[in-house]
Amino acid sequence: MNRRNLDRSLSVITQIVIYALLFLLAASTLLPYILMIALSLMAEFEMYQIPPKFIPTILRWSNYIEMWQAQPWGRYIFNTLFATVAVLAGQLLLVAMGGYALARMKFPGRDFMFKLFIAFMMLPGVVTLIPGFIILHSLGWVDTFMALIVPSLGNIWGLFLMRQYMLSLPSSLEDAGRIDGANRWQVFWKLILPLCKPVLATVGTFTFLSMWRSFFWPLIVTRSKEMRVIEVGVAMFSSQYITNIPAQLAAATLSSIPMILVYLFAQKWIVQGIKMTAGYDR
């Protein structure tokens, strides 16, 4: 009886420790975001007070109004949304078709091509930065939507995820489709693709988040205000001599809302897609 009580006590203590660690981890993750919101509602002089303040004395909603009036945010939002939707649609189509070809079609060099794609994943993005800009400049695409969209259409990680998931689907689905008279495209579009919704949701969510918060590449390939995206607009509140921190944090707060909503909406599909793919062992 004492042994059973001891085991039960140890189990309760273990659970308390685990939940305490999870709470600390969650707090450390949320604290920067909460601090960003609080600072965006402060007067600038409040941010430098000693001891530091974490709650504004007066909520200065005027910071958001000043932020909105300082730059053409309507244009920034349109540019970001247009580029994001175009890349999202292009990536989903390309990774779905490429994953199907690498998983279900047999052709010479298929496995070598897949290994080559995986090898390219090891290259840091900065390696292709200058060559990519030179190519865009020679094509006359700098400061255009083509510069924001076309280089982002490739997604090797999404291609890998889609291939691995399609390998786990039974080949009897394709055989049944061919018996019913479906051609290769109809098998892919009507049978295989509808079963890949979890992986498509996973790739689509990460693509949206990546494009929405993209900063370095748009900063390089855009020059005019008319082609800036949201993250570049947020950075424009910093100059060589002064930074309007409340306005910058207000812009950062608003720009993060779509990312949070998309993640919350697609969280189920993300977890399901990753679990299914990770659980497959060829």
GIJO-V117365 format. One record per backbone hydrogen bond with DSSP energy under -0.5 kcal/mol. NH is the residue of the N-H (numbers start at 0). CO is the residue of the C=O. E is the energy in kcal/mol with one decimal. If there is no record, write none. Layout:
<<NH;CO;E> <NH;CO;E>>
This chain:
<<4;0;-2.3> <5;1;-2.4> <6;2;-2.3> <7;3;-2.2> <8;4;-2.4> <9;5;-2.6> <10;6;-2.2> <11;7;-2.2> <12;8;-2.6> <13;9;-2.5> <14;10;-2.2> <15;11;-2.3> <16;12;-2.5> <17;13;-2.5> <18;14;-2.7> <19;15;-2.3> <20;16;-2.4> <21;17;-2.5> <22;18;-2.4> <23;19;-2.3> <24;20;-2.4> <25;21;-2.6> <26;22;-2.7> <27;23;-2.5> <28;24;-1.5> <29;25;-2.5> <30;26;-2.5> <31;27;-0.6> <32;28;-0.5> <33;29;-2.6> <34;30;-2.8> <35;31;-2.1> <36;32;-2.0> <37;33;-2.3> <38;34;-2.7> <39;35;-1.8> <40;36;-0.6> <40;37;-1.0> <41;38;-1.4> <45;42;-0.9> <46;42;-0.8> <46;43;-0.8> <47;44;-0.9> <48;45;-1.2> <52;45;-0.5> <59;40;-2.6> <59;57;-0.8> <60;58;-1.4> <62;59;-1.6> <63;60;-1.0> <64;60;-1.2> <65;61;-2.9> <66;62;-2.2> <67;63;-2.3> <68;64;-2.1> <69;65;-1.3> <70;66;-0.8> <72;67;-0.6> <72;70;-2.1> <75;71;-1.8> <76;72;-2.8> <77;73;-2.0> <78;74;-2.7> <79;75;-2.6> <80;76;-2.8> <81;77;-2.9> <82;78;-2.4> <83;79;-2.4> <84;80;-2.6> <85;81;-2.3> <86;82;-2.5> <87;83;-2.6> <88;84;-2.5> <89;85;-2.3> <90;86;-3.1> <91;87;-2.2> <92;88;-1.9> <93;89;-2.5> <94;90;-3.1> <95;91;-1.7> <96;92;-2.3> <97;93;-3.0> <98;94;-2.6> <99;95;-2.0> <100;96;-2.2> <101;97;-2.4> <102;98;-1.6> <103;99;-3.0> <104;99;-0.8> <104;100;-0.9> <106;104;-0.5> <109;106;-1.5> <112;108;-2.4> <113;109;-2.1> <114;110;-2.4> <115;111;-2.2> <116;112;-2.2> <117;113;-2.2> <118;114;-2.2> <119;115;-1.8> <120;116;-1.0> <120;117;-0.6> <121;118;-1.3> <122;119;-1.3> <126;123;-1.4> <127;123;-0.6> <127;124;-0.7> <128;125;-0.6> <129;125;-0.6> <131;127;-2.0> <132;128;-2.1> <133;129;-2.5> <134;130;-2.2> <135;131;-2.3> <136;132;-2.6> <137;133;-2.2> <138;134;-1.6> <139;135;-0.6> <139;136;-0.7> <140;135;-2.6> <141;135;-0.5> <142;220;-3.2> <143;140;-1.2> <146;140;-0.7> <146;143;-0.5> <147;143;-0.8> <148;144;-2.0> <149;145;-1.7> <150;145;-0.5> <151;148;-1.2> <152;149;-1.7> <158;154;-2.1> <159;155;-2.7> <160;156;-2.5> <161;157;-2.5> <162;158;-2.4> <163;159;-2.4> <164;160;-1.8> <165;161;-2.5> <166;162;-1.9> <167;163;-0.7> <167;164;-0.9> <168;165;-1.1> <172;169;-1.3> <174;170;-2.0> <175;171;-2.5> <176;172;-2.0> <177;173;-2.6> <178;174;-2.1> <179;175;-1.6> <180;177;-1.4> <181;176;-2.5> <186;182;-2.3> <187;183;-2.2> <188;184;-3.1> <189;185;-2.5> <190;185;-0.6> <190;186;-1.4> <191;186;-2.2> <192;187;-2.7> <194;190;-0.5> <194;191;-0.9> <195;192;-1.6> <196;193;-0.8> <199;195;-2.8> <200;196;-2.7> <201;197;-1.9> <202;198;-3.0> <203;199;-2.8> <204;200;-2.3> <205;201;-2.2> <206;202;-2.3> <207;203;-2.5> <208;204;-2.5> <209;205;-2.3> <210;206;-2.6> <211;207;-2.8> <212;208;-1.7> <213;210;-1.0> <218;214;-2.1> <219;215;-1.5> <220;216;-2.3> <221;217;-1.3> <226;223;-1.2> <227;224;-0.9> <232;228;-2.1> <233;229;-2.3> <234;230;-1.8> <235;231;-1.2> <236;233;-1.4> <237;234;-2.0> <238;236;-0.5> <238;241;-2.5> <243;236;-1.8> <244;242;-1.6> <247;243;-2.4> <248;244;-2.8> <249;245;-2.0> <250;246;-2.3> <251;247;-2.2> <252;248;-2.3> <253;249;-2.1> <254;250;-2.3> <255;251;-1.2> <256;252;-0.6> <256;253;-0.9> <257;253;-0.5> <259;255;-2.0> <260;256;-2.4> <261;257;-2.5> <262;258;-2.2> <263;259;-2.4> <264;260;-2.3> <265;261;-2.3> <266;262;-0.7> <269;265;-2.3> <270;266;-2.3> <271;267;-2.3> <272;268;-2.7> <273;269;-2.4> <274;270;-2.4> <275;271;-2.4> <276;272;-2.1> <277;273;-2.8> <278;274;-1.8> <279;276;-1.1>>
